Amino acid sequence: MTFKGFPAGKTAFTRIPEPFFSDLLPQIDDLAELKLSLYALWRLAQTADELRYLRRSDIQQDQIFMEGLADTEADALLALDDALQRAVQRGTLLTAQVDLDQGVQILYFFNTERGRAAVEAIQRGEWRSVSDQQFPVELTPARPNIYRLYEDHIGPITPLIAEAMQDAEDSYPAQWIAEAFQIAVEKNVRNWRYVAAILRRWQEKGRDERTDRRDSEEDRQRYADWED
């Protein structure tokens, strides 16, 4: 089988970063890994979504690509797994693991600034599952940091409160902190001790959004008496 040449007329192009040729290509010594690396560049370039990633199943479903890896389906799957492993070990691809309703999924990102930022965001828990079967994971909107939340909802920050909030920011997920402030606002208990108490309770007893938002009148009164 021979290549018939590129078609006449306007043809779409895929941009390839120059370091791919100068730094990465000389290192790749496996044909399947090279094919996968180029394929990933092409597939991710077609993605309009802000969060650009591939899953093993996405690649496996591309019959034309898989047929180019080996003569049989079984051998092609083995070649794909080996190529993915090589690309990850080399640093061409980055991975992030997410736990979805259908089980644990590994997302593959190209090792670009955007890819690195996406992996770090997922590792911080800043993602959510969506109903899109092709792209079941998306990043959650950026949340304000703990100091901004305090100033917006409670008031000026004292040095003592700043130190306590730094400890909290290092200890709890950003989503928990934002929601704890929101609950404090809803209950009209605008002080740091109330927010900190919510976070400690979630850490010690587990987080139940419905229960926490129904926070008892007794607890509300107890926390309301505290001063910052």
N, C-alpha and C positions, 0 to 999 in steps of 0.2 A: 504494500500500500504506500503510495507516495502523496506528498502534500501538493495540492493543486494551485497553491499560491493565494495571496490575499486578494479579496474581491476588489473590483474597480469601484471608484466612487468614494464617498465619505465613509470612513471606518473609525469606529471608536477605538481609543487608545487607553491603555492602563499605565499610569505613572508608576515608575519604580525608583525608589530612592537611590541616589548615587552610591552610598555606602554598601548597598547590596552587591554591587559589582567590585568595588575596591576592597571591601573588608570581609564580607560574608561569603561571596561566591568562592574565593580561593580556599576556604575552609571546608566547604561541603564536598564530601568524598563518596556520597551515596546517591545513586540516581533517583530513587524514590523520594528521598529527602529533598532533593533539588526540585523535583516535580511538585511536591507538596508545598514547598516554600513559595514557588511562583504561583501556584494555584491559590494559596491563601491570600497572597497579595491581590490577585485578580478578584476573588470572591468578596473580600472585604471592601474593595474599592467600589463594588456594585451596591453596597449597603448604604442606604440613606439614613438609617437610624443613627442616633447619637452614640449609642453603645454598639460598637462593631466587634462581633465575635463569631466564631464557628464552633460547632459541636461535631463530634465524631460522626454522629448520625447524618448531619448535613452533608458531609463529604461522602459518606458511604452511599447516600441516595443519588449521587451524581454518577450515573452508569458509565458515561463516556470517560470520565476521569478514572474510575475504578478499573475499567477495561485496559487502560494504559499502564496500570501498575503490574498486572500479571495476567496469565492466560486463564486462570480459574478464579472463581469467586473466593474460595477459601484462601488461596495464595494472595489474592489482592487484599483481603482483610488483614492478613499477617503483614504484608508489606506496608499497609496504611498504619497499623499500630507501631511498627518499627520506625516508620518515617516520623510519626508524631513524637515518639520518644526521643529520637535523635534531634528533632527540631527544638524540643523543649530543653534538652540537655545542652544544646549549643547556644541557647538563648534567643533563637529566632522567634520562637513562640513563647508566650507566657500563659499560665493557666490560673484559673480561679474556680473554686468548687462551690456550688450552691446546692441547697437541699430543697427540691421542689416536690409537689404532690406526687409526681410520677417517679420520684427517687432522686438520688444524688446525680448531679450533672457536672461535667467538667467543661468549662468554657475556655476556648483558645483565642488569645489576642496576639496580634503582631507586636513585637517589641519596639513600639514607637512611644513618643511622649504621651499620646492619647491612650494607647494600650496600657502603659504603666499606671497612668492615673486611674483608669477604669479598674484595674486589678486591685489597686490600693483602696479604692472606694468600696469595692465588694468585700474586701477583707475587713473593712471597718463596719460592715453591716449596712452600708448605705445603698441597698438595692431592694427591689420588690418583685414578686412574680406577677405576671400579667397573663391574660387569656390568649395572647398571640402564640400560636403553635410554632411558628418559625423563629420568633424571638421572644421566648417566655420570660426573659429577665430584662429589667430596665433599672437604671439608677434612680434613686429618690432625689427630689429637688434638694439643692444645697440648703442646709439649715444654718441659721445664725449661731455664732458661738455662744458659750455660756455667759460671757460678760455682756454681750449685746442683749441677750434675753433678760438678764438681771436689770440692766439699765432701762429697758423698754417696759418691764412689767413691775419692777419694785422701786428702783431709784438709784441714787449715786452709790458707787462701790467704795467701801472702806478697805484699808489694807488687810484687816483680819478676814473680811468676807472674801476678798480676792484670793487669799491663800486657801481658804476652804473650798472655793469654787474650782481652783486649779486641781486640787485633789479629786474633786468630783468628776471633772472633765477627764482625768486620767483613769478613773475607775468605772465609769458608766458609759453605755452607748449614747451617741448624740441624740438619737431618737427618744430614748428614755428621758433625757434632760429636758428636751423641748416639750414633751408631753407632761412632765411633772410641773413645769412652769405654767402650762396651759390649765392644768387642773387647779393650781393655786389661784389663778386668775378667775376661773369659773366659781370657785368656792369663796372668792374675795378674801383670801388669807395670803396677803402679799408680804411674805417674809421668807428669808432663806431657810430657816429651820424647818418650815413646813415642806418646802421643796426637797430638802435633804432627807426629811423623814420619809417622804414618798419613795425616794430612790433607795433608801436603806431597806424599806419594806419589800420593794420589788426584788432586791438582791437576796434577801433572806427567805422570803416566802413565795417568790415567784410572782410574775406579773400577770394580772388578769384585768384587762382594760375595763370590762363592765363593772367588776367589783370595785376597782379603784375609783372609777368615776362616780360610783354611788357612795363614796366615802361617808361613813356614818356621821350623824350630827354630833355625837359624843367626841369623835376624833377631831372634827372640825373645830369644836369649841376648845379642845385641849391645845391644838396647834395654834389657834388664833391668839391664845394668851401669850405665846412666846414672842420675845422681842429679838430683833437682829442684833 
